[in-house]
């Protein structure tokens, strides 16, 4: 009996050890490209093209970053990305709160029809809208190669509206009755009561929007045609086409392009993963 | 002690709110307000989603060359042109191969890693972050790293494959047989973490008492997995399947970086439907044909979703 217990414990330990080994192997595969990118970014050209490869640079060689920064207007790209992502996020949060409130707490003519129409847009792949939107922006609005083209169409997200609506629905109506008795208007009630109570939901919507806007590629590729308006991903892709196989500057530029998003992710990780699982499991 | 006047006005307000609540006038007023709140969303969705959805069909029935500014009506011609194009069918086939080749490993690996993570181990959140990291990385930057890993002479992938399995150096990006696998490997690396996180949440949502009851009944680990975990995870699997297939159908960024200029790789071996679309619409500016391709993509995705909804009724087990 006692022996059996010992065997059991040993088995259990071996089992756990196996799990750790597998998980660590997987982690190495996942993390390795990042390591290799950073390592390459700090190597001079003669250490990059080596076989067998050198795992670490002999010294920190910053010239790749300078070369990349000077070869393309990355300063402008970063400014554009920050500007577009920030304005889009603020505007989207504002409009999303308004629309989500109407769907969650108001009774109005055509509510169900609109609700289904909004829901239906989630079935439309954005790729289908590229050509018509290109025509609208180029011909009707004359917004090609402007910030308007990069910001305005993304100020509303149906996904955000439904996510926030779920949050708003959980807030009891008694709060509104009480606020109304105290003479509080609808608009003020929304911003001083509903919004603070739904902070996690709003943070999720904002976070997704910011990252989505920062990573947007095809739309920006189509809607811009000068370095003045390009964002980081598009600038990076164009730099790649020009730089060819100069991996030092290429990896330096990639490191710079990843940095803001990875930092944002590390600081908001919990929120982010919660947001992903919540929205994932609901739909 | 409250002042008398306050009480009176309190009751008056209550009465008013009762009338407002059930009166006809209130409904119309609320309708007005609701539309004011919805106005920005309606204007933007109307301009950039609803209107272009219908316009996409109109555009696909017109020819935009030789005169881009004055399209002429051609009926179904654009669709016929596309269907007669051998390259379209090849791009569709490549897309399907990419979808199958990347989605199935993503889900399987995602479930496997989530199961490992769901056991009693330390540093759970560290591992979860590590697996999730590729998913949040901007795809353009991540693809650049793989561009370097895939280098024929100095790329690390060839070095490792050669050291471990004595594989001859592969020209990943210029050999037509390896172009699509290169994209698939990148896709698996980038999107598995998403599946891990969702599966992990699904696993944590399963009631532990099921397992306890099964253990009492003498079910072994495999039986517990097969008859408890798998059925109870089926809504998660179903969700991930739809999301991943739709996402994979639209693969574009990675290919655009690996082979710049939307050329579709060596001998078009990595030409997928989105690259084909981009080439038609914004390379040649044959907007009508481009719109036709995009509409076909819409129909494909729509049909896939419908089929999966149908199947889900039979296969998905809701708790």
Interface residues (C-beta under 8 A of the other chain):
Chain A: X16 X19 X20 X22 X23 X26 X27 X29 X30 X31 X33 X34 X36 X37 X40 X48 X49 X50 X51 X52 X53 X95 X96 X98 X99 X101 X102 X106 X107 X108 X109 X110 X111 X114 X117 X118 X121 X123 X124 X125 X127 X128 X129 X130 X131 X132 X133 X134 X135 X136 X152 X153 X155 X156 X158 X161 X177 X180 X181 X186 X211 X214 X215 X217 X218 X222 X232 X233 X234 X236 X237 X240 X241 X245 X247 X250 X251 X253 X254 X255 X257 X258 X261 X262 X265 X269 X272 X273 X276 X277 X280 X281 X283
Chain B: X10 X13 X14 X17 X27 X28 X30 X31 X33 X34 X35 X37 X38 X40 X41 X44 X45 X47 X48 X49 X50 X51 X52 X53 X55 X56 X59 X113 X116 X117 X119 X120 X121 X127 X128 X129 X130 X131 X132 X133 X134 X136 X137 X138 X139 X140 X141 X142 X144 X145 X146 X147 X148 X149 X151 X153 X154 X156 X159 X189 X193 X194 X197 X198 X200 X201 X202 X205 X236 X239 X243 X246 X250 X252 X253 X256 X257 X260 X261 X274 X277 X278 X281 X282 X287 X290 X291 X294 X295 X297 X298 X301 X302 X305
